[in-house]
Amino acid sequence: MDTTARIFITGHRGLVGGALVRACTRHGYTRQLVRTHAELDLCDQAAVRAFFAQERPSHVVVAAGRVGGIVANSTRRAEFLYDNLMIAINVIDAAYRHGVQKLLYLGSSCIYPRDCQQPMREDHLLSGRLEATNEPYAVAKIAGIKLVENYNRQYGCNFISAMPTNLYGENDNFDLTGSHVLPAMMRKFHEAKLADHGPVTLWGSGNVRREFLHVDDLSEACLFLLERVDAGTVPGELINVGTGTDLSIRELALLVQQVVGHRGEIRWDAGKPDGTPRKLLDVSRLKQLGWVASIPLEQGIRATYRWFVEQGELGLALRSGH
């Protein structure tokens, strides 16, 4: 991929999109195309087609989406299904219609069945029932994966899909009603530290296991895929992106607590849902292609907490993740 490529990065103000912008800048890609939601509503098909016709991007990364944790997924189910479906349909179809050279669609590890064999391989897709708490989001992401696969088959496109594991890092969403587990923990421990190290209550049993990838690692993986992996290289054009290691939520809580410097009690509300029992990606396909993650979890959490504090602590807590 030439450094003069016109790369359209959707969702550039979010966690993933922001990291992609930084990575492109580091690697010398100077012709990035970005638009805010106010400038371009990706759920508006006519607006998306007009944008592609005018700007003619050569490469596209679909990083925009309606995202959130268990609370957001459980209470805004229609939004999560509709918005993510429309974004995938409109952007992927416009990329085909306007001759985009390469498209990378970003999904999520929640596409795999709730009781999936561990670690989860790409060929486990559609092999069982989804986790109920995030089913609408997962269905929309699966539809995007199948659009990529079938636009390649029918129209000869060069589109691929990447499935990241749980992400965290700079520019994350710290709103407790919409955030994922790691930033929510970080905010809770930080607030409790400021309140004389009072107790912190966390959802669930703490026994479920999760894998975490720093968003800067993901952005590097995305550029690797754009530059070196084409449609037809792997079955279904689907590639997992993760670290290949996981830990329990209880272990994660102790690590985040240590990094933040909170010395109070951790309480577990077992009446709240745990979600999927375990989510660990099999990343052997990506390793065979030549890429592995490089940011250790503790190092990444420390960098994220420094950023959170430097940016104004709770002034960021209510920022949107989109």
C-alpha positions in Angstrom: 0.0 0.0 0.0 1.5 3.3 -1.1 1.8 6.1 1.5 -0.3 8.3 -0.7 -3.3 6.0 -0.5 -6.5 7.8 0.4 -7.6 5.9 3.5 -11.1 6.5 4.8 -11.1 5.7 8.6 -14.7 5.6 9.9 -15.2 6.3 13.6 -12.0 8.3 13.9 -13.1 9.9 17.2 -13.6 6.6 18.9 -11.2 4.2 20.6 -10.2 2.2 17.5 -10.5 4.9 14.9 -8.4 7.3 16.9 -5.7 4.6 17.2 -5.8 4.0 13.5 -5.3 7.7 12.8 -2.3 7.7 15.0 -0.9 4.5 13.4 -1.4 5.8 9.9 0.5 9.0 10.9 3.3 7.0 12.4 3.7 5.0 9.2 3.6 8.0 6.9 0.1 7.7 5.4 -0.7 11.4 4.9 -3.9 11.3 3.0 -6.4 10.1 5.6 -10.0 10.8 5.1 -12.1 11.3 8.3 -15.6 12.6 9.0 -17.5 13.2 12.2 -21.0 11.8 12.6 -22.4 15.4 12.1 -20.5 15.6 8.8 -21.4 12.1 7.5 -24.1 9.8 9.0 -23.0 6.3 8.0 -26.6 5.1 8.5 -27.7 7.4 5.6 -27.1 5.4 2.4 -27.4 8.4 0.1 -25.0 10.4 2.1 -22.4 7.6 2.2 -22.6 7.0 -1.6 -22.2 10.7 -2.2 -19.2 10.8 0.0 -17.5 7.9 -1.8 -18.4 9.5 -5.2 -16.8 12.8 -4.2 -13.8 11.7 -2.2 -12.9 8.4 -4.0 -11.0 6.6 -1.1 -8.7 3.9 -2.3 -8.7 2.1 1.1 -11.4 1.9 3.8 -11.3 0.7 7.5 -14.8 0.2 9.0 -14.1 1.1 12.6 -17.3 3.0 13.4 -20.1 1.4 15.3 -22.5 1.5 18.2 -20.5 -0.2 21.0 -20.8 -0.7 24.8 -20.7 -3.1 27.7 -23.4 -5.3 29.2 -25.6 -2.5 30.3 -25.6 -0.7 26.9 -26.0 -3.9 25.0 -29.0 -5.0 27.2 -30.9 -1.7 27.2 -30.3 -0.4 23.6 -30.7 -3.6 21.7 -32.5 -2.2 18.7 -30.0 0.7 18.3 -27.1 -1.8 18.4 -28.6 -4.0 15.8 -29.9 -1.2 13.5 -26.9 1.1 13.6 -24.3 -1.6 13.1 -26.2 -3.2 10.3 -26.7 0.0 8.5 -23.0 1.1 8.8 -21.8 -2.3 7.4 -24.3 -2.3 4.6 -23.8 1.3 3.5 -20.0 1.4 3.7 -19.2 -2.0 2.3 -21.7 -1.5 -0.6 -20.4 2.0 -1.4 -16.8 0.6 -1.3 -17.8 -1.9 -4.0 -19.7 0.6 -6.1 -16.8 3.1 -6.2 -13.9 0.7 -6.8 -12.2 0.7 -3.4 -9.0 -1.3 -3.7 -9.0 -2.7 -0.2 -11.5 -2.7 2.7 -10.9 -3.9 6.3 -14.1 -4.5 8.3 -13.7 -4.7 12.1 -15.9 -7.0 14.1 -15.7 -8.3 17.6 -15.0 -11.6 19.4 -18.6 -11.6 20.6 -19.5 -13.0 17.1 -18.6 -16.5 18.4 -21.0 -18.8 20.3 -21.5 -18.3 24.0 -20.3 -21.8 24.8 -17.7 -21.9 22.1 -14.7 -24.2 22.3 -11.7 -22.3 23.6 -9.6 -20.8 22.2 -12.1 -19.6 19.5 -11.1 -20.3 16.0 -12.4 -18.4 12.9 -14.2 -21.5 11.8 -16.3 -21.6 15.0 -18.4 -18.8 13.5 -22.1 -19.8 13.4 -21.4 -23.1 15.2 -23.7 -22.3 18.2 -26.0 -19.9 20.0 -24.8 -16.4 20.8 -24.5 -14.8 24.2 -28.0 -13.3 24.9 -26.7 -10.0 26.4 -25.0 -8.9 23.2 -26.9 -10.9 20.6 -28.1 -7.9 18.5 -24.6 -6.4 18.3 -23.1 -9.8 17.4 -25.8 -10.5 14.7 -25.0 -7.1 13.1 -21.3 -7.9 13.1 -21.8 -11.3 11.6 -23.9 -9.7 8.8 -20.9 -7.4 8.1 -18.5 -10.4 7.9 -20.8 -12.2 5.5 -21.2 -9.1 3.4 -17.4 -9.0 3.1 -17.2 -12.6 2.2 -20.0 -12.5 -0.4 -19.0 -9.2 -2.0 -15.7 -10.9 -2.6 -17.3 -14.0 -4.1 -19.8 -12.2 -6.3 -18.0 -9.1 -7.3 -14.3 -10.0 -6.9 -13.7 -7.4 -4.2 -10.6 -7.3 -2.0 -12.3 -7.0 1.4 -11.2 -8.7 4.6 -12.6 -8.9 8.2 -10.6 -8.7 11.5 -12.1 -9.8 14.8 -10.4 -8.0 17.7 -10.7 -9.3 21.2 -11.6 -6.9 24.1 -9.9 -3.6 23.6 -8.7 -0.8 25.9 -6.4 2.2 25.7 -6.2 5.9 24.9 -9.5 7.6 24.0 -11.6 4.9 25.6 -15.1 5.4 26.9 -15.3 5.7 30.7 -19.1 6.3 31.0 -20.3 3.6 33.5 -23.5 3.1 31.6 -21.9 2.4 28.2 -18.3 1.4 28.8 -16.6 -2.0 28.7 -15.2 -3.7 31.7 -11.7 -2.4 31.9 -12.3 1.3 31.6 -15.4 1.0 33.9 -13.1 -0.7 36.6 -10.5 2.1 36.1 -13.0 4.8 36.7 -14.6 3.1 39.7 -11.2 2.5 41.4 -10.1 6.1 40.6 -13.3 7.6 42.1 -13.0 5.4 45.2 -9.4 6.4 45.6 -10.4 10.0 45.6 -13.1 9.2 48.2 -10.6 7.9 50.8 -10.3 4.5 49.3 -13.9 3.4 49.9 -15.2 0.0 48.7 -15.7 -0.7 45.0 -18.5 -3.0 43.8 -18.1 -4.9 40.5 -20.6 -6.9 38.5 -20.7 -10.6 38.5 -18.7 -13.3 40.1 -15.3 -12.3 38.9 -14.7 -15.8 37.7 -15.3 -15.4 33.9 -12.2 -15.0 31.8 -11.3 -12.4 29.2 -8.5 -11.5 26.8 -7.4 -7.9 26.4 -5.6 -6.2 23.6 -4.2 -2.6 23.7 -5.8 -0.6 20.9 -2.4 0.5 19.6 -1.5 -3.1 19.0 -4.8 -3.5 17.1 -4.0 -0.5 14.9 -0.7 -2.0 14.0 -2.4 -5.3 13.2 -4.9 -3.4 11.0 -2.1 -1.7 8.9 -0.3 -5.1 8.7 -3.5 -6.6 7.2 -4.1 -3.7 4.8 -0.6 -3.9 3.6 0.0 -7.6 3.4 -3.2 -9.7 3.4 -5.6 -9.9 0.5 -9.0 -11.6 0.0 -8.5 -15.3 -0.7 -5.5 -15.5 1.6 -7.5 -17.0 4.4 -10.8 -18.9 4.5 -13.8 -16.5 4.6 -11.4 -13.5 4.7 -11.8 -13.7 8.5 -8.8 -13.2 10.9 -8.8 -13.1 14.7 -6.7 -10.3 16.4 -5.7 -10.8 20.0 -2.9 -11.7 22.4 -3.7 -15.4 22.8 -3.7 -15.2 26.6 -6.5 -14.4 29.1 -7.2 -13.9 32.8 -10.1 -13.9 35.1 -12.1 -10.7 35.7 -11.1 -11.0 39.4 -7.4 -11.0 38.4 -8.0 -8.1 36.1 -9.6 -6.1 39.0 -6.6 -6.7 41.2 -4.3 -5.5 38.5 -6.3 -2.4 37.7 -6.7 -1.6 41.4 -2.9 -1.9 41.9 -2.2 0.4 38.9 -4.7 3.0 40.1 -3.5 2.9 43.7 -6.8 2.1 45.3 -6.4 0.4 48.7 -10.0 -0.3 49.6 -12.3 -3.4 49.5 -13.5 -5.0 46.3 -17.1 -6.4 46.5 -18.7 -8.6 43.9 -22.4 -8.4 43.0 -23.1 -11.9 41.9 -26.7 -10.9 41.1 -25.5 -9.1 38.0 -24.7 -11.0 34.8 -21.2 -12.3 34.0 -21.7 -12.6 30.2 -19.9 -15.3 28.2 -18.0 -17.7 30.5 -14.8 -17.3 28.6 -13.6 -15.4 25.5 -10.1 -16.3 24.3 -9.2 -16.0 20.6 -7.1 -18.5 18.7 -4.6 -16.1 17.0 -2.6 -18.8 15.2 -3.8 -17.7 11.8 -2.5 -14.1 12.3 0.8 -15.4 13.8 1.3 -17.6 10.7 0.9 -14.5 8.6 3.6 -12.8 10.6 2.1 -10.5 13.3 2.0 -10.8 17.1 0.9 -8.3 19.8 3.7 -6.5 21.6 2.2 -4.5 24.5 2.0 -6.4 27.9 -1.3 -6.0 29.8 0.1 -4.2 32.8 2.1 -1.8 30.7 -0.9 -1.0 28.6 -3.1 -0.4 31.7 -0.5 1.9 33.2 -0.3 3.9 30.0 -4.1 4.1 29.8 -4.4 5.3 33.4 -1.8 8.0 32.8 -3.7 9.2 29.8 -7.0 9.2 31.7 -5.4 11.3 34.5 -3.6 13.7 32.2 -6.7 14.3 30.1 -8.6 15.6 33.0 -9.8 12.5 34.9 -13.6 12.6 35.3 -14.0 15.3 32.7 -13.5 12.4 30.3 -15.7 10.0 32.1 -18.8 11.0 30.2 -17.2 11.2 26.8 -18.8 9.2 24.0 -17.1 6.2 22.6 -18.4 6.9 19.0 
